[in-house]
Amino acid sequence: MPSPALPPVLAAIDVGTNAVRLELARPDPDGALETLHQERDPIRPGEGVFATGSMPRETADRLLSTLRRYAALCRRHKARVRAVATSALREARNSAEIVRRVREEAGLDLEVVSGKEEARLICLGVLHRKPPSTRSLLVDIGGGSTEVATATGEKPDNLWSLALGAVRLTEVFNASRTLTPKQLRLIRSFVAEVVRKTLPEKLPRLPRVALGSSGTINAVVSFAASDNAGIASARQLSHAVETLAEMPPERRRKRFDPRRADIIVSGAIILEGVVKHLGVDAVAAVNRGLRDGLLVDLLYRQDTSRDDSSLTDAVLAIGQRFYFDEKHARQVARLALTLFDQLAALHQLPLSTRPYLEVAALLHDIGLAVNYERHHKHTYYLIHHADLPGLSERERELVARVARYHRRSAPDLRHSGMEGLLPSEARTVRKLATLLRVANALDHSHQQAIKELKASQGREGVTLHLRTKQPLDLELWNAERQTNNFRSVFGKRLFFHVSR
């Protein structure tokens, strides 16, 4: 009897400001992740970016060399990969060029994530399998940014990204040297101002102990704590800042890894500033972070039975910000997803594309906040630039294209709006947009007249059986206008059967 197939290997690649990291893991039957291989290369991708605004060619070459090696390891293990870059590439003017080189030379899709997506992934990594009612406060100090999150169980309630990082602060204030009391006061004041402008004044029901998840926080807490307990009080952190600031660089390098020693003072000052502002008693260091979050995200993405409302919640919040018609948006999403589910044999799209349709349906009209006539194009722009935790940059682009085609020009493969898509992506957009156009037509009056929709396939075509609570004259007139496009995309005629 053949042994059951092993679950696929998952690979997380994190291009940070200080280092590049790889972790390969395999999920066990209980959903835990067993690490197979780890690598860390301290090549400092962010070196000079915050001062010059661009990644130097020699740094980019080092990064490419590392990522080619990581890509080879991933191929050897036949791994499912998610590779992300954080603040250094977020701010580098030449990030698009580097992403292109990574795709062409290493065969990896490197995703430059937003600060909020970074915070969400860190949250997911640190809080994986936390009891659902547990309240947590999370702080992560990277080279270019600091992420703060509050969460219940695994689910983040609030996400913030501060433009404060240990490398960034060190470069701006030349903080790798011994600091005078005046210089220390200046840096503390700068950190306090950024924290005050980014984080709310008061956060209710905060835990008294924050979780600190980065290597910098681990090093600071270890130095500050008197008993090596992995937890440092606010008072101990302030004392550590004073001690580290006075310490000559040579002594810091004896106490810490040389690369960490250069930025440890800045990291300690940032941690002290966040802790003071939030008013927590202490910070407990944890050994999980962004890389773990990437693996958990990959794990959840392949679990089709998992019900995760966090993306929908974020989408509805965006819609409300643009004063969308929520009842209409929810009705169109319900009808579109029903079509997706009941016509699966016809469209033959993977289940992983279903969230694209849901998000596009919920947000298809947000462009109305800008202008009615071209609102489909404004919708594309707003989604393209939206912060949607849980969707990669490329996935967000596909969602924006689907929403853009909910009206006016049909999603023809030769249309200018399809430019830049791979053939497989263009087919996905075309099919999802066609389902969205039908769903949108079936609520053209914005009255949610359809109580139930069932789709059936026959030799003649596809019939939509509509149970309604009021006449559907306007909806049917608009839906009939979609039949030619439906037939062009799916090769089937579209019929409607209405009952009360």
C-alpha positions in Angstrom: 0.0 0.0 0.0 1.6 3.3 -1.0 2.4 5.8 1.8 0.4 9.0 1.8 2.0 11.9 0.0 3.8 14.4 2.2 2.4 17.9 2.3 4.2 20.4 0.1 7.2 22.3 1.4 6.6 26.0 2.1 9.3 28.6 1.6 9.5 32.1 3.1 12.0 34.7 1.8 12.3 38.0 3.7 14.4 40.8 2.2 14.8 43.1 5.2 16.9 46.2 5.7 19.6 44.4 7.7 19.6 40.9 6.2 18.0 38.4 3.8 16.5 35.3 5.3 15.1 32.0 4.0 13.1 29.4 5.8 11.8 26.1 4.4 9.2 24.3 6.4 6.6 21.5 6.1 3.3 21.4 7.9 2.6 18.4 10.1 -0.8 16.7 10.4 -1.7 19.0 13.3 -1.0 22.2 11.3 2.3 23.0 13.1 5.2 23.9 10.9 8.4 21.8 11.0 11.5 23.7 9.9 13.6 21.9 7.3 16.2 24.6 6.5 17.1 28.2 7.5 19.6 30.7 6.1 20.4 34.3 7.0 22.7 36.5 5.0 23.6 39.9 6.6 24.1 41.7 3.3 22.4 45.0 4.5 20.0 45.5 1.5 19.0 48.9 3.1 22.5 50.3 3.4 22.5 53.8 2.0 18.9 53.7 0.8 17.5 56.0 3.5 20.3 58.6 2.9 20.4 58.5 -0.9 16.9 57.2 -1.8 18.3 54.4 -4.0 19.8 51.0 -3.6 23.5 51.0 -4.9 24.3 48.7 -7.8 26.8 46.7 -5.7 24.2 46.1 -3.0 21.6 45.0 -5.6 24.2 42.6 -7.0 24.8 41.1 -3.6 21.0 40.7 -3.1 20.6 39.0 -6.5 23.4 36.6 -5.8 21.8 35.6 -2.5 18.3 35.3 -4.0 19.6 33.1 -6.9 20.9 30.7 -4.3 17.7 30.8 -2.3 15.6 30.2 -5.5 17.8 27.1 -6.3 17.1 25.7 -2.8 13.4 26.3 -3.2 13.4 24.5 -6.6 15.3 21.6 -5.1 12.6 21.2 -2.5 9.7 21.9 -5.0 8.6 24.5 -2.5 5.7 26.9 -2.6 7.4 30.3 -2.2 6.4 33.7 -1.0 9.2 36.3 -1.2 8.7 39.8 0.3 10.8 42.9 0.7 10.1 45.5 3.3 11.0 49.2 4.0 14.3 49.4 2.2 12.8 48.5 -1.2 9.5 50.3 -0.3 11.5 53.5 -0.3 14.2 52.8 -2.9 13.6 54.8 -6.2 15.0 51.8 -8.2 12.8 49.1 -6.5 10.9 48.3 -9.7 14.2 47.7 -11.5 15.4 45.4 -8.7 12.1 43.5 -8.6 12.4 43.0 -12.4 16.0 41.7 -12.1 14.9 39.3 -9.3 12.2 37.9 -11.6 14.5 37.6 -14.6 17.7 36.4 -12.9 16.4 34.4 -9.9 13.0 33.4 -11.1 11.3 34.8 -8.0 8.3 37.1 -7.7 9.6 39.5 -5.1 6.7 41.4 -3.5 7.3 44.8 -2.0 4.8 44.8 0.9 3.2 47.8 2.5 3.9 48.6 6.2 0.5 47.3 7.2 0.9 44.0 5.3 4.3 43.6 7.0 2.6 44.2 10.4 -0.2 41.7 9.6 2.3 39.0 8.6 4.4 39.6 11.7 1.3 39.4 13.8 0.3 36.1 12.1 3.8 34.6 12.7 4.1 35.6 16.4 0.5 34.8 17.3 -0.1 31.6 15.3 -2.3 29.2 17.3 -3.0 31.7 20.1 -6.3 31.1 21.9 -9.1 33.1 20.2 -9.8 35.4 23.2 -6.2 36.3 24.0 -5.4 40.0 23.7 -1.9 40.8 22.5 0.3 43.9 21.8 3.1 43.3 19.3 6.1 45.5 18.5 8.7 44.7 15.8 11.7 46.9 15.0 13.2 46.5 11.6 16.0 48.3 9.9 13.8 50.8 8.2 10.4 50.7 10.0 8.7 49.7 13.2 5.5 47.7 13.2 3.0 47.8 16.0 -0.2 45.7 16.2 -2.9 44.9 18.6 -4.7 41.5 18.2 -7.3 39.2 19.5 -6.2 35.6 19.1 -4.4 35.5 15.8 -6.4 38.2 14.2 -5.0 41.8 14.2 -7.4 44.5 15.4 -5.1 47.5 14.6 -1.9 47.7 12.5 0.5 50.6 12.4 3.8 51.1 10.6 6.2 53.8 11.8 8.9 55.3 9.7 11.4 54.5 12.4 14.0 51.7 12.0 17.3 50.9 13.6 19.3 51.3 10.4 17.4 54.4 9.3 17.9 56.2 12.7 21.6 55.2 12.8 22.2 56.7 9.4 20.3 59.9 10.0 21.9 60.6 13.4 25.2 58.8 13.0 24.2 56.9 16.1 26.8 54.1 15.8 29.3 56.2 17.7 29.3 57.1 21.4 26.5 59.6 22.0 26.7 62.7 24.2 23.7 63.5 26.5 22.7 66.3 24.2 22.7 63.9 21.1 20.8 61.3 23.0 18.1 63.9 24.0 17.8 64.9 20.4 17.3 61.3 19.1 14.8 60.5 21.9 12.9 63.7 21.1 12.7 62.8 17.4 11.5 59.2 18.1 8.9 60.5 20.5 7.5 62.9 17.9 7.3 60.2 15.2 5.6 57.8 17.6 3.2 60.5 18.8 2.2 61.3 15.2 1.6 57.7 14.2 0.2 55.9 17.2 -3.1 56.9 18.9 -2.9 58.8 22.2 -4.6 56.0 24.1 -5.4 52.4 23.3 -8.0 50.6 25.4 -7.5 47.2 27.0 -3.8 47.0 26.2 -1.9 44.0 27.8 0.6 45.2 30.4 3.4 43.3 28.6 4.2 43.8 24.9 5.6 41.1 22.7 8.8 42.1 20.9 9.6 40.0 17.8 12.7 41.2 16.0 16.4 40.4 16.4 17.0 44.0 17.5 14.4 43.7 20.3 15.7 40.3 21.3 19.2 41.8 21.7 18.0 44.9 23.5 15.8 43.0 25.9 18.6 40.5 26.6 21.0 43.3 27.4 18.4 45.2 29.6 17.0 42.3 31.6 19.1 41.6 34.7 18.2 37.9 35.1 18.2 36.8 31.4 14.5 36.1 31.7 13.7 37.3 28.2 11.6 40.2 29.6 12.6 43.7 30.4 10.7 46.4 32.3 10.2 49.9 31.0 12.7 51.2 33.6 15.3 48.6 32.6 14.9 49.6 28.9 15.5 53.3 29.7 18.6 52.3 31.8 19.8 50.2 28.8 19.5 53.2 26.5 21.6 55.3 28.7 24.3 52.6 29.1 24.4 51.8 25.4 24.6 55.4 24.4 27.7 56.0 26.6 29.4 52.8 25.6 32.3 53.1 23.0 31.6 51.3 19.7 34.4 48.8 20.4 32.8 47.6 23.6 29.4 47.3 21.8 31.0 45.1 19.2 32.4 42.8 21.9 28.9 42.6 23.5 26.9 42.2 20.2 27.4 40.8 16.7 29.3 43.6 14.9 26.5 44.4 12.5 24.0 44.5 15.3 26.3 46.6 17.5 26.3 49.4 14.9 22.5 49.8 15.2 21.7 48.6 18.8 21.5 52.1 20.3 18.9 53.3 17.7 16.9 50.1 18.3 16.9 50.6 22.0 15.8 54.2 21.7 12.9 53.2 19.4 11.8 50.5 21.7 11.9 52.8 24.7 9.9 55.4 22.8 7.1 53.0 21.8 6.9 51.5 25.3 6.7 55.0 26.9 4.0 56.1 24.5 1.9 53.0 25.0 2.4 53.0 28.7 3.1 49.2 29.0 5.1 47.8 31.9 7.5 45.5 30.0 8.5 43.9 26.8 8.9 40.1 26.4 11.2 38.9 23.5 9.9 36.2 21.2 11.7 34.3 18.5 9.1 34.5 15.8 8.4 37.2 13.2 7.8 38.1 9.6 9.4 34.9 8.2 7.1 32.7 10.4 4.1 34.9 9.3 4.9 34.2 5.6 4.9 30.5 6.3 1.6 30.6 8.2 0.1 32.7 5.4 1.1 30.1 2.8 -0.3 27.4 5.0 -3.6 29.2 5.3 -3.8 30.0 1.6 -3.7 26.3 0.7 -6.5 25.4 3.3 -9.6 26.0 1.3 -11.8 25.1 4.3 -10.5 28.0 6.3 -12.9 30.9 6.9 -10.9 34.1 7.3 -12.9 37.3 7.5 -9.9 39.7 7.9 -9.6 40.5 4.2 -13.4 41.2 3.9 -13.3 43.4 7.0 -10.5 45.4 5.5 -12.3 45.8 2.2 -15.5 46.9 3.8 -13.6 49.5 5.8 -12.2 50.9 2.5 -15.6 50.9 1.0 -17.0 52.9 3.9 -14.2 55.4 3.7 -15.4 56.1 0.1 -19.1 56.2 1.1 -20.0 53.2 -1.1 -23.6 51.8 -1.2 -22.9 48.8 1.1 -26.2 47.0 0.5 -25.6 47.1 -3.2 -21.9 46.0 -2.8 -22.8 43.1 -0.6 -25.6 42.0 -3.0 -23.4 42.1 -6.0 -20.7 40.2 -4.1 -23.2 37.5 -3.0 -24.5 37.1 -6.6 -21.0 37.0 -8.1 -19.8 34.4 -5.7 -22.9 32.3 -6.3 -22.1 32.4 -10.0 -18.5 31.5 -9.3 -19.4 28.5 -7.1 -22.2 27.1 -9.3 -20.4 27.6 -12.6 -17.1 26.2 -11.5 -17.2 23.5 -14.2 -17.6 26.2 -16.8 -15.0 28.8 -15.8 -12.5 26.2 -14.5 -10.7 28.8 -12.3 -8.8 27.8 -9.2 -10.5 28.4 -5.9 -7.7 30.7 -4.9 -9.1 33.3 -7.4 -12.5 33.4 -5.6 -11.3 36.2 -3.1 -10.3 38.3 -6.1 -13.9 38.3 -7.3 -15.3 39.0 -3.8 -13.0 42.0 -3.3 -13.6 43.4 -6.8 -17.4 43.0 -6.3 -17.4 44.8 -2.9 -15.3 47.7 -4.2 -16.4 48.0 -7.8 -18.2 51.3 -7.3 -15.8 53.2 -5.0 -14.7 55.3 -7.9 -18.0 57.1 -7.7 -16.4 59.1 -4.8 -14.3 60.7 -7.6 -16.5 60.9 -10.6 -19.5 59.1 -12.0 -18.7 59.0 -15.8 -15.3 57.3 -15.4 -15.8 55.7 -12.1 -14.7 52.3 -13.3 -11.3 53.8 -14.1 -11.2 55.6 -10.7 -12.1 52.4 -9.0 -9.1 50.7 -10.7 -6.8 53.5 -9.4 -8.1 53.4 -5.8 -7.8 49.6 -5.5 -4.4 49.6 -7.2 -3.1 52.0 -4.5 -5.1 50.5 -1.6 -3.6 48.8 1.4 -5.3 45.4 1.4 -3.6 43.1 4.0 -3.8 39.5 2.8 -3.4 40.3 -0.9 0.0 40.5 -2.6 0.8 43.4 -4.8 0.2 41.3 -7.9 -3.1 39.9 -6.6 -4.3 43.5 -5.8 -3.5 44.5 -9.4 -5.7 41.6 -10.7 -8.5 42.6 -8.4 -8.2 46.2 -9.6 -8.5 45.0 -13.2 -11.5 42.9 -12.5 -13.3 45.8 -10.8 -12.3 48.2 -13.7 -14.2 46.0 -16.2 -17.5 45.9 -14.2 -18.9 48.4 -16.8 -18.3 50.0 -20.2 -15.6 48.2 -22.3 -15.8 44.5 -22.2 -12.7 42.6 -20.9 -11.4 41.8 -24.3 -7.9 40.4 -24.4 -6.9 43.1 -27.0 -8.2 46.0 -24.9 -5.5 48.4 -23.6 -6.6 47.8 -20.0 -5.3 44.2 -20.3 -1.7 45.3 -21.1 1.0 44.0 -18.8 -0.8 40.8 -17.8 0.5 37.3 -18.4 -1.9 35.3 -20.7 -3.1 33.2 -17.7 -3.7 36.4 -15.7 -5.6 38.0 -18.6 -7.9 34.9 -18.9 -8.5 35.1 -15.1 -9.4 38.8 -15.2 -11.7 38.2 -18.3 -13.6 35.4 -16.6 -14.0 37.1 -13.2 -15.0 40.4 -14.7 -17.7 38.7 -16.9 -19.2 37.1 -13.7 -19.0 40.5 -12.0 -20.7 42.3 -14.9 -23.7 39.9 -14.8 -23.9 40.2 -11.0 -23.8 43.9 -11.1 -26.5 44.0 -13.8 -28.7 41.9 -11.6 -28.8 44.6 -9.0 -28.8 47.6 -11.3 -31.7 49.3 -9.4 -29.7 48.9 -6.1 -32.9 47.5 -4.6 -31.6 43.9 -3.9 -34.7 42.5 -5.6 -33.2 39.0 -6.1 -33.7 36.8 -3.1 -32.1 33.7 -4.6 -30.0 32.8 -7.6 -29.4 29.3 -9.0 -27.4 28.6 -12.1 -27.8 25.5 -14.3 -25.9 24.4 -17.4 -27.5 22.7 -20.3 -26.7 21.9 -23.9 -28.4 25.2 -25.0 -26.5 27.3 -22.5 -26.5 28.6 -18.9 -29.8 29.4 -17.2 -30.0 31.7 -14.2 -33.1 30.9 -12.1 -34.0 34.1 -10.2 -36.4 34.2 -7.3 -37.4 37.8 -6.7 -39.4 40.0 -4.3 -40.4 42.6 -6.9 -40.3 43.2 -10.7 -36.9 42.9 -12.4 -37.5 44.9 -15.6 -34.4 47.1 -15.1 -32.2 44.3 -14.0 -33.2 42.0 -16.9 -32.8 44.7 -19.4 -29.2 45.3 -18.2 -28.4 41.6 -17.8 -29.5 40.9 -21.4 -26.9 43.4 -22.5 -24.2 41.1 -21.0 -25.2 38.0 -22.9 -23.0 38.6 -25.9 -19.9 39.1 -23.8 -20.8 36.1 -21.7 -21.0 33.9 -24.8 -17.7 35.4 -26.1 -15.9 34.5 -22.9 -17.5 31.2 -21.9 -18.9 29.9 -25.3 -22.4 29.6 -23.8 -25.6 31.5 -24.3 -27.1 33.0 -21.1 -30.9 32.7 -20.3 -32.9 34.0 -17.4 -35.9 32.4 -15.6 -37.8 34.6 -13.1 -40.2 33.4 -10.4 -41.8 35.2 -7.4 
